[in-house]
Amino acid sequence: MLFKAEILIMSGDSHMEGTLEETKLKRALGLGYTTLFGVGLILGAGIYVLIGRAADFAGDAVWLSVLFATFIAVLTGLSYAEFSSLFPTAASTHTYIQETYPSLRWLAFISGWLIAFEGIAGAVTAAVGFGRYFVEIVGWPLFWAPTVALILILILTIINYWGIEESAKLIVIFTAIEAFGLLLVSFLGFFFTQRTPEYLSIPSSSVSPILLLLQGAAVFYFAFTGFELQPTLAEEAKEPRRTIPRAIILALLVCSFLYLLVALSVVRLLPPEALAASGAPLADAAGTVWGGAYMLLAVIALFSTSNTVLGFLVSGSRLIYGLAEEGFLPKKVKAVDERRKTPHVAIIIATAIAILLLAITKYVPELTGWEVIAIAGKEYKLIDLLSKTASLACLLVFVLINISVIWFRYRKPELERPFKIPSLILPLIGAILTTIFIITSFLDWIVWLNTLVVVGIGFALYYYGAKSS
């Protein structure tokens, strides 16, 4: 996901304070490139790592978990599409909330902070995913995966500080490589089937099958994160009021199709139990057909996960920098290194939160003895809890976005909306389903502890910034 780096580097330094005409960035991206950028935002490490973990809960019916996650993502994507047609700004989420509730400045801040935290938590999730693939390839015990993840985060933080320059053409190549890996697994699954899956079979337990499917969706949902950052392209897109909404929907549909294809095909290669236990699920699945496919998929996964870590670290730090630019955080946070021209204070904050998140999730349960047991007594892995933390951060904002698009429609019905959701029933369903999703599938104490700690850090910086301004 180097796309996040590219997009936010281009747009993070120019928050919108006025109208669209004040934008100084070059408008060079049409619908094609903008959609491909969006696919790159969404497509990445999640599917390579989390499909096996989701199968642990949903079994052969993992495609239903993916389908539910798709439905939630698309409904919220529609709300983002309408807002992006109203406010074509790189600031995106916190601008939408600020315009909807102008007297609730803190609400706009916490929305932007949670999206930044989602990026940071996403970086840690992808880093652990990289660690799982890495130790699998070199033959180390899975125990070393968090250590490898920490080393990767530190290395990529240095790259983040050093500065990154990418071109749109390079970004398209990166997207194509990641998509190729998914299409290869799908091809092998459908044309070289190793087993016959029972697509409606869910692991038997005393727990409701629906709850198991929702838990699978909760673990997997991280793979859909990214579309909420797509509006950051608004200041580089041609006709952004029309282009960005269409690109959001198209990117979600493309990625949803690829994810469902993989979910249906991967269980034709390996049983859910094997996928769940694997540190490299797609590579192991492809390896059942052709030995060379294992290493090919593993290398693509290493590329994809490290790429995602870098992209999320850059996006998280640039969003923190953007919040400081908007006056939400202390002025020191928007400091830019004189030599490297990168927001080094925001980078340090993002990396510190990433390391803190990894430490809390890994060591607090071990030191306290407080168990984190999943539904039906299934064992959570570290990556499950990290992915759920990233997902919870954005889902809380998504509930608010879906409600806000309804409220803003009533507040400002006269505004021109180049993209308009066909019916307000859709964002209402989105808000309700997302709330139910959170209540039923995100009750793990460590996930909420992570979120509350980082929200507390955010508010501390927010109030310190308010006093110092």
C-alpha positions in Angstrom: 0.0 0.0 0.0 2.6 2.6 -1.0 -0.4 4.4 -2.4 -1.3 5.8 1.0 2.2 7.2 1.2 2.0 8.8 -2.2 -1.5 10.3 -1.7 -0.9 11.7 1.7 2.5 13.1 0.8 0.9 14.9 -2.1 -2.0 16.1 -0.1 -1.1 16.2 3.6 0.7 19.6 3.4 -2.3 21.4 1.9 -5.4 21.2 4.0 -8.4 22.9 2.6 -9.4 26.2 4.3 -11.6 27.6 1.6 -13.1 26.6 -1.7 -12.0 24.2 -4.3 -10.6 27.0 -6.4 -7.9 27.7 -3.7 -6.3 24.3 -4.3 -2.8 24.7 -5.7 -2.0 21.0 -6.5 -1.9 19.8 -10.0 -5.1 18.1 -11.2 -3.8 15.2 -13.2 -5.8 12.1 -12.2 -8.9 10.9 -14.1 -11.4 8.2 -13.1 -9.1 5.4 -14.2 -6.0 6.3 -12.2 -8.2 7.5 -9.3 -9.9 4.1 -9.2 -6.6 2.3 -9.3 -5.3 4.4 -6.5 -8.4 3.3 -4.5 -7.8 -0.3 -5.3 -4.3 0.1 -4.1 -5.5 1.8 -0.9 -7.8 -1.1 -0.1 -5.9 -4.1 -1.5 -2.9 -5.1 0.5 -1.7 -7.2 3.4 -5.1 -8.0 5.0 -6.3 -10.6 2.5 -2.8 -12.3 2.5 -2.8 -12.8 6.2 -6.3 -12.7 7.6 -8.3 -15.0 5.3 -6.9 -18.0 7.2 -7.8 -16.4 10.6 -11.3 -15.7 9.4 -11.7 -19.3 8.3 -10.9 -20.4 11.9 -14.3 -19.0 12.9 -16.4 -19.3 9.7 -15.0 -22.6 8.3 -15.8 -23.2 4.6 -18.4 -20.5 4.9 -15.6 -17.9 5.2 -17.0 -16.3 2.0 -20.1 -15.3 4.0 -17.9 -13.5 6.5 -16.2 -11.7 3.6 -19.6 -10.9 2.0 -20.9 -9.3 5.3 -17.7 -7.3 5.6 -18.2 -6.2 1.9 -21.8 -5.1 2.6 -20.7 -3.0 5.6 -17.8 -1.4 3.6 -20.0 -0.6 0.6 -22.7 1.1 2.6 -20.2 3.3 4.3 -18.4 3.9 1.0 -21.6 5.4 -0.3 -21.7 7.9 2.5 -18.1 8.8 1.9 -18.9 9.2 -1.8 -21.7 11.7 -1.1 -19.6 13.7 1.3 -16.6 13.7 -1.1 -18.9 15.2 -3.8 -19.8 18.0 -1.3 -16.3 18.6 0.1 -13.5 17.7 -2.3 -10.7 18.2 0.2 -7.8 16.1 1.3 -8.8 16.6 4.9 -11.8 14.3 4.3 -13.2 12.6 7.4 -12.7 15.4 10.0 -13.9 18.0 7.5 -17.1 16.1 6.9 -17.8 15.9 10.7 -16.8 19.5 11.3 -19.2 20.7 8.5 -22.0 18.6 9.9 -21.5 19.5 13.6 -19.7 22.9 13.5 -20.1 23.5 17.2 -18.5 20.1 18.1 -14.9 20.7 17.3 -13.7 17.9 19.5 -15.9 15.4 17.6 -14.2 16.4 14.3 -10.8 16.0 16.0 -11.5 12.6 17.5 -12.9 11.3 14.2 -9.6 12.4 12.4 -7.5 11.0 15.3 -9.3 7.6 15.1 -8.7 7.4 11.4 -5.0 8.2 12.0 -4.9 5.5 14.8 -6.5 3.0 12.3 -3.6 3.6 10.0 -1.1 3.1 12.8 -2.8 0.0 14.1 -3.0 -1.2 10.5 0.7 -0.8 10.2 1.3 -3.0 13.3 -1.2 -5.6 12.0 0.6 -5.8 8.6 4.0 -5.9 10.3 3.0 -8.9 12.3 1.6 -10.4 9.1 5.0 -9.8 7.5 6.6 -11.5 10.6 4.4 -14.5 10.3 5.3 -15.0 6.6 9.0 -14.3 7.2 9.5 -16.8 10.0 7.5 -19.4 8.0 9.9 -19.0 5.1 13.1 -19.1 7.1 11.9 -21.9 9.4 11.9 -19.9 12.7 9.3 -20.5 15.4 6.2 -18.3 15.1 7.3 -16.9 18.5 9.7 -14.6 16.6 7.0 -12.9 14.5 6.4 -10.0 16.8 10.2 -9.3 17.1 10.5 -9.3 13.3 7.4 -7.0 13.2 9.1 -4.5 15.6 12.3 -4.5 13.5 10.3 -3.9 10.3 8.4 -1.0 11.9 11.7 0.7 13.0 13.3 0.2 9.6 10.3 1.6 7.8 10.1 4.5 10.2 13.6 5.5 9.1 12.4 5.4 5.5 9.3 7.4 6.4 11.5 10.1 7.9 14.0 9.9 5.0 11.3 10.9 2.5 9.4 9.0 -0.2 8.9 9.9 -3.8 6.7 7.7 -6.0 5.0 8.0 -9.4 1.4 7.0 -10.3 2.8 4.5 -12.8 4.9 2.7 -10.1 1.8 2.6 -7.9 -0.2 0.8 -10.6 2.6 -1.7 -10.9 2.5 -2.4 -7.2 -1.2 -2.9 -7.3 -0.9 -5.3 -10.2 1.6 -7.4 -8.3 -0.7 -7.8 -5.3 -3.7 -8.5 -7.4 -1.8 -11.1 -9.4 -1.1 -13.1 -6.3 -4.8 -13.1 -5.5 -5.8 -14.1 -9.0 -3.2 -16.9 -9.0 -4.6 -18.4 -5.8 -8.1 -18.1 -7.3 -7.1 -19.8 -10.5 -5.4 -22.7 -8.7 -8.4 -23.1 -6.4 -11.0 -23.3 -9.1 -9.0 -25.3 -11.7 -6.8 -27.5 -9.5 -9.2 -28.2 -6.6 -7.7 -30.3 -3.8 -10.9 -30.7 -1.8 -14.7 -30.1 -2.1 -15.7 -27.4 0.4 -19.1 -27.2 2.1 -19.7 -23.6 1.5 -22.6 -23.4 4.0 -20.7 -25.4 6.6 -19.8 -23.5 9.8 -17.7 -25.1 12.6 -20.2 -26.8 15.0 -20.4 -25.3 18.4 -22.9 -24.2 21.0 -22.5 -20.7 19.7 -24.9 -19.3 17.0 -23.5 -19.8 13.5 -24.4 -16.1 12.8 -22.1 -15.0 15.6 -19.3 -17.2 14.3 -19.7 -15.6 10.8 -19.7 -12.1 12.4 -16.5 -13.0 14.3 -14.9 -14.1 11.0 -16.0 -10.8 9.5 -14.6 -8.9 12.4 -11.1 -10.5 12.0 -11.2 -10.0 8.3 -12.7 -6.4 8.1 -9.2 -4.9 8.3 -8.7 -6.0 4.7 -11.3 -3.4 3.6 -9.8 -0.4 5.3 -8.4 2.2 3.0 -11.3 3.5 1.1 -11.9 6.1 3.8 -8.5 7.6 2.8 -9.3 7.7 -0.9 -10.9 11.2 -0.7 -7.3 12.5 0.1 -6.9 12.4 -3.7 -9.6 15.1 -4.1 -7.0 17.9 -4.7 -5.2 16.0 -7.4 -8.2 14.7 -9.3 -9.9 16.1 -12.4 -13.5 17.1 -11.6 -13.2 15.7 -8.1 -16.8 16.2 -7.1 -17.7 13.6 -9.7 -14.5 11.5 -10.0 -13.8 10.7 -6.4 -17.3 9.3 -5.5 -17.3 7.1 -8.6 -13.8 6.0 -7.8 -14.6 5.0 -4.2 -17.5 2.8 -5.4 -15.6 1.2 -8.3 -12.5 0.5 -6.1 -14.7 -1.2 -3.4 -16.5 -3.3 -6.0 -13.2 -4.4 -7.6 -11.6 -5.4 -4.3 -14.8 -7.0 -3.0 -14.9 -9.2 -6.2 -11.2 -10.2 -5.6 -11.8 -11.0 -1.9 -14.8 -13.1 -2.6 -13.0 -14.9 -5.3 -10.2 -15.8 -3.0 -12.5 -16.7 -0.1 -14.4 -19.2 -2.4 -11.2 -20.7 -3.9 -8.8 -20.9 -1.0 -10.9 -23.5 0.9 -10.8 -25.6 -2.3 -7.1 -26.0 -1.7 -6.8 -26.3 2.1 -9.3 -27.1 4.9 -10.1 -24.1 7.2 -8.2 -25.7 10.1 -5.0 -25.7 8.1 -5.5 -22.2 6.8 -6.2 -21.0 10.4 -3.0 -22.6 11.7 -0.8 -21.4 8.9 1.5 -18.3 9.2 1.4 -18.1 5.4 -2.2 -19.2 4.4 -2.3 -18.2 0.7 1.2 -19.5 0.1 0.5 -22.8 1.8 -2.8 -23.1 -0.2 -1.1 -22.4 -3.5 1.7 -24.8 -2.6 -0.7 -27.8 -2.5 -0.9 -27.5 -6.3 2.6 -26.4 -7.3 5.6 -26.2 -5.1 6.9 -23.1 -6.9 3.7 -21.3 -6.1 4.4 -21.4 -2.4 7.6 -19.3 -2.7 6.0 -17.0 -5.3 3.0 -16.2 -3.1 5.2 -15.9 0.0 7.4 -13.3 -1.7 4.4 -11.4 -2.9 3.0 -11.5 0.6 6.2 -10.2 2.1 6.2 -7.4 -0.5 2.5 -6.6 0.1 2.8 -6.6 3.9 5.9 -4.5 4.1 4.4 -2.1 1.5 1.3 -1.9 3.6 3.3 -1.1 6.8 5.1 1.7 5.1 1.9 3.1 3.6 0.0 3.0 6.8 2.9 4.5 8.8 3.1 7.4 6.3 -0.6 7.9 6.3 -0.9 7.8 10.1 1.9 10.3 10.5 0.6 12.6 7.8 -2.9 12.5 9.2 -1.5 13.5 12.6 0.5 16.2 10.9 -2.7 17.4 9.2 -4.6 17.6 12.5 -1.8 19.8 13.8 -2.0 21.9 10.6 -5.8 22.3 11.3 -5.0 23.6 14.8 -6.2 20.5 16.7 -2.8 19.5 18.1 0.2 21.4 19.5 2.1 23.5 17.0 5.2 21.4 17.6 3.5 18.4 16.0 3.5 20.1 12.6 7.2 20.7 12.7 9.0 19.7 9.5 12.6 18.5 9.3 14.7 21.1 7.6 16.8 18.6 5.6 14.4 15.8 4.8 11.2 18.0 4.6 9.2 15.3 6.5 7.0 15.8 9.6 9.5 14.2 12.0 7.5 14.9 15.2 4.3 13.4 13.8 6.4 10.4 12.6 7.8 9.9 16.0 4.3 10.1 17.6 3.0 7.6 15.0 5.8 5.1 15.6 5.6 5.5 19.4 1.9 4.6 19.3 2.7 1.7 17.0 5.2 0.3 19.4 2.9 0.9 22.4 0.1 -0.9 20.7 2.2 -3.9 19.9 3.5 -4.0 23.5 0.0 -3.7 25.1 -1.5 -6.3 22.9 1.4 -8.7 23.3 2.4 -8.3 26.9 -0.5 -7.0 29.0 -2.5 -10.3 28.7 0.7 -12.3 29.5 1.6 -10.1 32.5 -1.8 -9.8 34.0 -3.0 -13.4 33.3 -6.2 -11.9 31.9 -7.2 -14.2 29.1 -8.5 -13.0 25.8 -10.8 -15.8 24.6 -12.6 -15.6 21.3 -16.2 -16.8 20.7 -16.7 -20.6 21.1 -13.5 -20.8 23.1 -11.3 -20.4 20.0 -7.9 -19.0 20.6 -7.1 -15.5 19.4 -3.8 -14.9 17.7 -1.9 -11.6 18.2 -2.7 -10.6 14.6 -6.4 -11.1 15.3 -6.4 -8.6 18.1 -4.4 -6.1 16.2 -6.6 -6.3 13.1 -9.7 -5.9 15.3 -8.2 -2.9 17.0 -7.6 -1.3 13.6 -11.1 -2.2 12.4 -12.8 -0.9 15.6 -11.1 2.5 15.2 -12.5 3.0 11.7 -15.9 1.4 12.4 -16.6 3.8 15.3 -16.0 6.6 12.8 -18.1 4.9 10.1 -21.2 4.8 12.4 -20.8 8.6 12.8 -20.2 9.2 9.0 -23.4 7.2 8.1 -25.4 9.2 10.7 -23.8 12.5 9.6 -24.6 12.1 5.9 -28.3 11.7 6.9 -28.3 14.7 9.2 -26.4 16.9 6.7 -28.9 16.0 4.0 -31.6 17.5 6.3 -29.5 20.5 7.4 -28.3 21.5 3.9 -30.8 20.0 1.4 -30.2 22.9 -1.0 -26.5 22.1 -1.6 -25.6 20.5 -5.0 -24.6 16.9 -4.6 -23.0 15.5 -7.8 -23.2 12.1 -6.1 -26.3 11.4 -4.1 -27.1 8.2 -2.2 -30.3 6.9 -3.8 -32.0 6.5 -0.5 -31.2 7.6 3.0 -32.3 4.2 4.1 -28.9 2.9 3.0 -26.7 5.0 5.4 -29.3 4.3 8.1 -28.9 0.5 7.5 -25.1 1.1 7.4 -25.1 2.8 10.8 -27.4 0.2 12.4 -25.5 -2.8 11.0 -22.1 -1.3 11.9 -23.3 -0.7 15.4 -24.6 -4.3 15.7 -21.3 -5.5 14.2 -19.3 -3.6 16.9 -21.6 -4.7 19.8 -21.6 -8.4 18.8 -18.0 -8.9 17.5 -15.7 -6.3 19.1 -16.2 -6.9 22.9 -12.6 -8.1 23.5 -11.2 -6.1 26.5 -7.7 -5.7 25.0 -9.1 -4.2 21.8 -11.0 -1.6 23.8 -8.1 -1.0 26.1 -5.9 -0.2 23.0 -8.5 2.1 21.7 -9.1 4.0 24.9 -5.4 4.4 25.6 -4.8 6.0 22.2 -8.0 8.1 22.4 -6.7 9.3 25.8 -3.3 10.2 24.3 -5.2 12.1 21.5 -7.3 14.1 23.9 -4.3 14.9 26.0 -2.5 16.3 22.9 -5.8 18.1 21.9 -6.2 19.9 25.2 -2.5 20.7 25.4 -2.7 22.2 21.9 -5.8 24.2 22.8 -4.0 25.7 25.9 -0.8 26.5 24.0 -2.6 28.2 21.0 
